[in-house]
Amino acid sequence: MDCIFCAIIEGRAPAEVVFEDEETLAFMDINPANPGHTLVIPKRHVRNIYDLDEQTAAAVMRATVRVAQAIKRALQPAGMNLVQSNERAGGQEIFHIHIHIIPRWYGDGLRLARPPEVRRTMPIKEAAAGIRREVARK
């Protein structure tokens, strides 16, 4: 497996690390959308949210909260976005799950998505029923 994030975890690739614990690593994005743009990853290779177990998810979210709060104190952004993408159709480019913490300032010009466009290719109640059925299967 040739995963750049695994290489960073193993010390085979450089990164500007801002936080590390037993299960997670947080480091600066090398192509930041804004100053302070940080990535949080599990140390165990997990492709995406579909392969993510709840214990690892909890560890990643704990680290994300801790780092987000540190960014808020250090850089004083007016707001913040958390972004997590899955598979190519969802915009995932590196196939090791990661959460982007992106500090935001008024007038920063950053647009994460075009304005929402309502798409009703399936009735809302039908989609909800299918999701409820699958959530209950766990």
N, CA, C and O of each residue as an XYZ file, in Angstrom:
552
protein
N       0.848     -1.170      0.000
C       0.000      0.000      0.000
C       0.896      1.237      0.000
O       1.846      1.319      0.778
N       0.594      2.190     -0.867
C       1.379      3.412     -0.986
C       0.518      4.586     -0.554
O      -0.049      5.289     -1.390
N       0.420      4.798      0.766
C      -0.440      5.833      1.331
C       0.439      6.928      1.940
O       1.226      6.663      2.849
N       0.305      8.146      1.441
C       1.122      9.247      1.949
C       0.854      9.510      3.432
O       1.771      9.878      4.167
N      -0.381      9.327      3.878
C      -0.672      9.565      5.290
C      -0.036      8.493      6.167
O       0.434      8.795      7.264
N      -0.014      7.250      5.704
C       0.686      6.197      6.458
C       2.179      6.500      6.513
O       2.827      6.262      7.533
N       2.728      7.027      5.411
C       4.144      7.401      5.390
C       4.428      8.509      6.400
O       5.472      8.500      7.053
N       3.518      9.449      6.531
C       3.680     10.512      7.529
C       3.651      9.913      8.932
O       4.489     10.252      9.767
N       2.703      9.034      9.192
C       2.586      8.392     10.515
C       3.874      7.650     10.855
O       4.348      7.709     11.990
N       4.436      6.955      9.878
C       5.650      6.153     10.078
C       6.928      6.984     10.051
O       8.012      6.445     10.277
N       6.826      8.280      9.781
C       8.002      9.141      9.739
C       8.781      9.057      8.441
O       9.906      9.551      8.366
N       8.205      8.442      7.416
C       8.873      8.328      6.113
C       8.591      9.514      5.207
O       9.215      9.654      4.155
N       7.655     10.371      5.606
C       7.326     11.584      4.844
C       7.196     12.723      5.849
O       6.745     12.516      6.976
N       7.590     13.916      5.441
C       7.550     15.038      6.377
C       6.133     15.581      6.570
O       5.279     15.483      5.688
N       5.919     16.150      7.737
C       4.663     16.837      8.024
C       4.891     17.773      9.197
O       5.735     17.519     10.057
N       4.139     18.845      9.221
C       4.166     19.793     10.331
C       3.081     19.348     11.313
O       1.933     19.785     11.235
N       3.474     18.466     12.242
C       2.535     17.865     13.194
C       2.179     18.872     14.279
O       3.051     19.545     14.829
N       0.873     18.968     14.583
C       0.422     19.865     15.652
C      -0.157     19.118     16.846
O      -0.290     19.689     17.929
N      -0.509     17.828     16.656
C      -1.052     17.027     17.749
C      -0.881     15.552     17.413
O      -0.988     15.140     16.258
N      -0.609     14.762     18.462
C      -0.499     13.314     18.292
C      -0.887     12.652     19.604
O      -0.523     13.122     20.682
N      -1.629     11.557     19.500
C      -1.876     10.702     20.645
C      -1.741      9.257     20.166
O      -1.258      9.018     19.059
N      -2.154      8.307     20.973
C      -1.966      6.900     20.603
C      -2.691      6.506     19.323
O      -2.213      5.653     18.575
N      -3.844      7.125     19.068
C      -4.682      6.700     17.956
C      -4.744      7.658     16.778
O      -5.160      7.266     15.688
N      -4.334      8.917     16.979
C      -4.527      9.921     15.934
C      -3.307     10.802     15.728
O      -2.394     10.852     16.552
N      -3.329     11.496     14.595
C      -2.283     12.451     14.254
C      -2.952     13.629     13.570
O      -3.853     13.447     12.751
N      -2.514     14.842     13.904
C      -3.018     16.053     13.248
C      -1.828     16.834     12.719
O      -0.838     17.033     13.423
N      -1.936     17.273     11.471
C      -0.840     17.988     10.839
C      -1.383     18.996      9.836
O      -2.530     18.910      9.396
N      -0.526     19.956      9.487
C      -0.933     21.023      8.588
C      -1.098     20.489      7.162
O      -0.296     19.681      6.693
N      -2.148     20.952      6.484
C      -2.364     20.622      5.076
C      -1.294     21.342      4.257
O      -1.064     22.535      4.458
N      -0.641     20.638      3.341
C       0.427     21.273      2.551
C      -0.123     22.201      1.471
O       0.626     22.992      0.899
N      -1.406     22.116      1.190
C      -2.066     23.029      0.258
C      -3.244     23.688      0.982
O      -4.401     23.404      0.673
N      -2.950     24.565      1.943
C      -4.006     25.078      2.800
C      -5.014     25.964      2.077
O      -4.654     26.796      1.244
N      -6.284     25.765      2.416
C      -7.343     26.624      1.904
C      -7.300     27.976      2.614
O      -7.678     28.996      2.037
N      -6.842     27.980      3.857
C      -6.694     29.177      4.685
C      -5.584     28.897      5.695
O      -5.247     27.736      5.929
N      -5.015     29.934      6.292
C      -4.017     29.702      7.343
C      -4.606     28.845      8.461
O      -5.737     29.065      8.893
N      -3.833     27.870      8.922
C      -4.273     26.989      9.988
C      -4.992     25.733      9.516
O      -5.372     24.902     10.341
N      -5.188     25.574      8.218
C      -5.871     24.390      7.658
C      -5.110     23.137      8.095
O      -3.949     22.938      7.738
N      -5.790     22.307      8.870
C      -5.185     21.142      9.503
C      -5.953     19.879      9.150
O      -7.169     19.922      8.966
N      -5.252     18.757      9.055
C      -5.865     17.457      8.810
C      -5.747     16.600     10.062
O      -4.715     16.617     10.734
N      -6.793     15.855     10.377
C      -6.774     14.913     11.492
C      -7.046     13.529     10.919
O      -8.012     13.326     10.183
N      -6.173     12.572     11.269
C      -6.280     11.213     10.725
C      -6.131     10.174     11.835
O      -5.522     10.443     12.870
N      -6.692      8.988     11.611
C      -6.365      7.887     12.524
C      -4.996      7.332     12.150
O      -4.609      7.366     10.982
N      -4.271      6.828     13.126
C      -2.970      6.215     12.824
C      -3.137      4.873     12.124
O      -2.266      4.451     11.363
N      -4.240      4.212     12.378
C      -4.532      2.952     11.687
C      -5.105      3.299     10.316
O      -5.992      4.146     10.211
N      -4.606      2.652      9.271
C      -5.105      2.949      7.927
C      -6.569      2.522      7.808
O      -6.916      1.356      7.997
N      -7.406      3.497      7.489
C      -8.829      3.271      7.231
C      -9.132      4.049      5.960
O      -8.884      5.253      5.892
N      -9.663      3.370      4.961
C      -9.889      4.005      3.662
C     -10.842      5.189      3.736
O     -10.525      6.274      3.247
N     -12.011      4.989      4.346
C     -13.005      6.060      4.398
C     -14.047      5.747      5.462
O     -13.894      4.790      6.221
N     -15.090      6.537      5.518
C     -16.092      6.395      6.567
C     -16.793      5.040      6.519
O     -17.269      4.557      7.547
N     -16.861      4.426      5.351
C     -17.528      3.131      5.222
C     -16.761      2.017      5.930
O     -17.345      1.003      6.311
N     -15.463      2.204      6.105
C     -14.615      1.216      6.769
C     -14.278      1.609      8.209
O     -13.519      0.906      8.876
N     -14.823      2.703      8.687
C     -14.466      3.261      9.979
C     -15.276      2.627     11.109
O     -16.505      2.594     11.055
N     -14.579      2.123     12.135
C     -15.285      1.586     13.308
C     -15.561      2.734     14.282
O     -14.927      3.786     14.214
N     -16.510      2.515     15.181
C     -16.946      3.578     16.080
C     -15.860      4.027     17.047
O     -15.787      5.213     17.370
N     -15.014      3.116     17.519
C     -13.943      3.495     18.448
C     -12.947      4.435     17.764
O     -12.548      5.445     18.343
N     -12.550      4.105     16.543
C     -11.614      4.959     15.818
C     -12.273      6.287     15.470
O     -11.636      7.338     15.543
N     -13.544      6.241     15.093
C     -14.279      7.473     14.792
C     -14.294      8.397     16.004
O     -14.090      9.604     15.872
N     -14.535      7.834     17.180
C     -14.564      8.635     18.404
C     -13.196      9.258     18.676
O     -13.113     10.420     19.076
N     -12.130      8.498     18.464
C     -10.780      9.021     18.688
C     -10.474     10.168     17.727
O      -9.904     11.184     18.124
N     -10.856      9.998     16.464
C     -10.619     11.050     15.469
C     -11.419     12.299     15.822
O     -10.904     13.412     15.713
N     -12.663     12.131     16.241
C     -13.472     13.305     16.576
C     -12.957     13.986     17.835
O     -12.978     15.215     17.910
N     -12.491     13.222     18.833
C     -11.896     13.848     20.027
C     -10.699     14.703     19.634
O     -10.563     15.836     20.095
N      -9.830     14.160     18.781
C      -8.661     14.909     18.328
C      -9.079     16.135     17.518
O      -8.484     17.205     17.651
N     -10.094     15.978     16.685
C     -10.581     17.091     15.870
C     -11.078     18.230     16.757
O     -10.765     19.393     16.502
N     -11.841     17.911     17.783
C     -12.346     18.938     18.702
C     -11.179     19.637     19.403
O     -11.149     20.863     19.503
N     -10.238     18.856     19.878
C      -9.086     19.433     20.594
C      -8.289     20.382     19.691
O      -7.934     21.487     20.099
N      -8.016     19.938     18.467
C      -7.237     20.767     17.542
C      -8.048     21.985     17.095
O      -7.497     23.081     16.997
N      -9.340     21.817     16.825
C     -10.181     22.949     16.429
C     -10.191     24.026     17.512
O     -10.105     25.217     17.214
N     -10.295     23.602     18.760
C     -10.278     24.571     19.862
C      -8.933     25.277     19.948
O      -8.881     26.470     20.249
N      -7.845     24.559     19.688
C      -6.509     25.166     19.693
C      -6.361     26.169     18.553
O      -5.786     27.242     18.736
N      -6.878     25.818     17.379
C      -6.833     26.744     16.234
C      -7.606     28.017     16.569
O      -7.152     29.124     16.281
N      -8.771     27.849     17.175
C      -9.591     29.013     17.559
C      -8.805     29.935     18.484
O      -8.800     31.151     18.291
N      -8.137     29.363     19.491
C      -7.360     30.183     20.430
C      -6.136     30.810     19.753
O      -5.816     31.972     20.002
N      -5.459     30.048     18.906
C      -4.206     30.518     18.312
C      -4.411     31.550     17.203
O      -3.656     32.517     17.107
N      -5.430     31.346     16.367
C      -5.573     32.171     15.166
C      -6.791     33.089     15.174
O      -6.908     33.974     14.326
N      -7.694     32.884     16.125
C      -8.880     33.730     16.260
C      -9.717     33.825     14.978
O     -10.100     34.927     14.583
N     -10.008     32.698     14.323
C     -10.855     32.782     13.129
C     -12.276     33.181     13.508
O     -12.701     33.000     14.649
N     -13.004     33.725     12.539
C     -14.399     34.117     12.767
C     -15.324     32.902     12.720
O     -16.448     32.953     13.221
N     -14.853     31.817     12.122
C     -15.636     30.594     12.002
C     -14.742     29.446     11.593
O     -13.520     29.590     11.544
N     -15.337     28.315     11.302
C     -14.547     27.122     10.965
C     -15.420     26.136     10.213
O     -16.615     26.015     10.483
N     -14.813     25.432      9.264
C     -15.483     24.336      8.575
C     -14.757     23.043      8.880
O     -13.528     23.010      8.942
N     -15.527     21.969      9.072
C     -14.990     20.616      9.116
C     -15.465     19.947      7.837
O     -16.656     19.966      7.524
N     -14.527     19.351      7.093
C     -14.870     18.719      5.819
C     -14.301     17.312      5.822
O     -13.140     17.103      6.174
N     -15.127     16.346      5.428
C     -14.685     14.955      5.332
C     -15.336     14.372      4.090
O     -16.563     14.366      3.983
N     -14.529     13.877      3.140
C     -15.026     13.392      1.850
C     -14.759     11.902      1.695
O     -13.785     11.373      2.231
N     -15.648     11.225      0.946
C     -15.539      9.783      0.769
C     -15.706      9.385     -0.687
O     -16.668      9.764     -1.355
N     -14.730      8.603     -1.157
C     -14.691      8.082     -2.529
C     -14.566      9.224     -3.534
O     -14.834     10.383     -3.216
N     -14.160      8.880     -4.737
C     -13.904      9.890     -5.773
C     -15.117     10.758     -6.054
O     -14.991     11.971     -6.220
N     -16.291     10.145     -6.107
C     -17.501     10.915     -6.393
C     -17.780     11.948     -5.312
O     -18.425     12.962     -5.575
N     -17.298     11.698     -4.094
C     -17.462     12.637     -2.986
C     -16.319     13.613     -2.846
O     -16.338     14.465     -1.957
N     -15.316     13.504     -3.714
C     -14.184     14.426     -3.679
C     -12.977     13.919     -2.915
O     -12.023     14.672     -2.722
N     -12.982     12.653     -2.468
C     -11.827     12.116     -1.744
C     -10.666     11.922     -2.718
O     -10.829     11.318     -3.778
N      -9.497     12.439     -2.350
C      -8.306     12.311     -3.187
C      -7.259     11.410     -2.550
O      -6.535     10.712     -3.261
N      -7.164     11.410     -1.225
C      -6.237     10.538     -0.515
C      -7.089      9.531      0.248
O      -7.936      9.904      1.059
N      -6.856      8.268     -0.020
C      -7.744      7.229      0.493
C      -7.286      6.671      1.841
O      -7.056      5.475      2.015
N      -7.170      7.605      2.779
C      -6.948      7.354      4.206
C      -7.853      8.398      4.855
O      -7.634      9.598      4.687
N      -8.850      7.956      5.583
C      -9.843      8.900      6.098
C      -9.182     10.058      6.824
O      -8.221      9.875      7.570
N      -9.711     11.255      6.594
C      -9.174     12.440      7.240
C     -10.254     13.514      7.326
O     -11.156     13.593      6.492
N     -10.131     14.323      8.350
C     -11.022     15.464      8.529
C     -10.204     16.730      8.337
O      -9.157     16.913      8.957
N     -10.698     17.596      7.471
C     -10.097     18.913      7.276
C     -10.698     19.864      8.301
O     -11.919     19.954      8.428
N      -9.854     20.566      9.023
C     -10.284     21.664      9.882
C      -9.837     22.932      9.162
O      -8.641     23.181      9.012
N     -10.804     23.732      8.717
C     -10.484     24.913      7.917
C     -10.988     26.168      8.637
O     -12.192     26.418      8.690
N     -10.060     26.952      9.188
C     -10.458     28.211      9.816
C     -11.032     29.163      8.759
O     -10.605     29.153      7.604
N     -12.002     29.979      9.168
C     -12.657     30.896      8.235
C     -12.654     32.315      8.782
O     -12.772     32.534      9.988
N     -12.516     33.271      7.876
C     -12.606     34.683      8.199
C     -13.567     35.327      7.218
O     -13.651     34.916      6.061
N     -14.291     36.335      7.678
C     -15.166     37.075      6.777
C     -14.343     37.625      5.625
O     -13.270     38.191      5.837
N     -14.837     37.463      4.422
C     -14.162     37.993      3.249
C     -12.981     37.165      2.783
O     -12.202     37.636      1.953
N     -12.816     35.929      3.294
C     -11.655     35.123      2.885
C     -11.786     34.595      1.452
O     -10.817     34.085      0.889
N     -12.974     34.714      0.865
C     -13.166     34.317     -0.522
C     -13.279     32.823     -0.751
O     -13.460     32.387     -1.888
N     -13.178     32.039      0.294
C     -13.221     30.582      0.151
C     -14.666     30.125     -0.020
O     -15.545     30.503      0.754
N     -14.896     29.311     -1.037
C     -16.218     28.725     -1.259
C     -16.044     27.218     -1.281
O     -15.347     26.680     -2.141
N     -16.668     26.549     -0.350
C     -16.536     25.099     -0.266
C     -17.515     24.374     -1.170
O     -17.258     23.243     -1.584
N     -18.623     25.006     -1.477
C     -19.615     24.379     -2.354
C     -20.457     25.475     -2.985
O     -20.605     26.573     -2.450
N     -20.995     25.137     -4.128
C     -21.869     26.113     -4.765
C     -23.136     26.261     -3.920
O     -23.378     25.422     -3.053
N     -23.943     27.285     -4.138
C     -25.187     27.380     -3.353
C     -26.012     26.111     -3.518
O     -26.025     25.510     -4.592
N     -26.697     25.706     -2.458
C     -27.471     24.465     -2.526
C     -28.499     24.498     -3.654
O     -29.140     25.514     -3.921
N     -28.623     23.380     -4.283
C     -29.616     23.219     -5.333
C     -30.528     22.080     -4.901
O     -30.062     20.968     -4.652
N     -31.803     22.347     -4.813
C     -32.746     21.332     -4.365
C     -32.885     20.271     -5.453
O     -33.191     20.576     -6.606
N     -32.653     19.021     -5.062
C     -32.777     17.893     -5.992
C     -33.680     16.865     -5.356
O     -33.335     16.257     -4.342
N     -34.821     16.677     -5.947
C     -35.790     15.731     -5.399
C     -35.995     14.596     -6.387
O     -37.058     14.466     -6.996
N     -34.967     13.781     -6.535
C     -35.080     12.628     -7.433
C     -35.713     11.451     -6.720
O     -36.077     10.460     -7.352
N     -35.846     11.556     -5.401
C     -36.489     10.529     -4.583
C     -37.267     11.260     -3.497
O     -36.747     12.203     -2.901
N     -38.491     10.849     -3.229
C     -39.237     11.500     -2.150
C     -38.485     11.410     -0.816
O     -37.880     10.384     -0.506
N     -38.528     12.489     -0.036
C     -37.820     12.550      1.237
C     -38.237     11.405      2.156
O     -37.388     10.778      2.788
N     -39.525     11.132      2.233
C     -40.014     10.055      3.113
C     -39.456      8.703      2.689
O     -39.155      7.870      3.544
N     -39.312      8.470      1.395
C     -38.779      7.201      0.898
C     -37.302      7.048      1.280
O     -36.876      5.984      1.728
N     -36.538      8.109      1.100
C     -35.123      8.080      1.474
C     -34.980      7.857      2.984
O     -34.151      7.059      3.421
N     -35.788      8.565      3.775
C     -35.729      8.430      5.233
C     -36.070      7.010      5.674
O     -35.430      6.471      6.577
N     -37.064      6.406      5.051
C     -37.463      5.040      5.423
C     -36.324      4.057      5.167
O     -36.070      3.182      5.995
N     -35.640      4.188      4.041
C     -34.513      3.308      3.733
C     -33.362      3.486      4.707
O     -32.736      2.511      5.123
N     -33.084      4.728      5.070
C     -32.001      5.001      6.020
C     -32.363      4.452      7.397
O     -31.529      3.818      8.042
N     -33.592      4.684      7.857
C     -34.019      4.149      9.165
C     -33.890      2.632      9.201
O     -33.435      2.071     10.198
N     -34.283      1.976      8.133
C     -34.202      0.516      8.064
C     -32.752      0.050      8.226
O     -32.485     -0.896      8.968
N     -31.835      0.696      7.549
C     -30.423      0.295      7.600
C     -29.752      0.671      8.921
O     -28.902     -0.075      9.408
N     -30.115      1.800      9.505
C     -29.566      2.175     10.813
C     -29.972      1.152     11.856
O     -29.175      0.804     12.727
N     -31.188      0.673     11.779
C     -31.692     -0.317     12.739
C     -31.011     -1.665     12.614
O     -30.994     -2.437     13.573
N     -30.443     -1.969     11.439
C     -29.787     -3.260     11.202
C     -28.479     -3.401     11.953
O     -28.045     -4.527     12.195
N     -27.846     -2.337     12.324
C     -26.540     -2.404     12.983
C     -26.601     -3.323     14.150
O     -25.599     -3.515     14.839
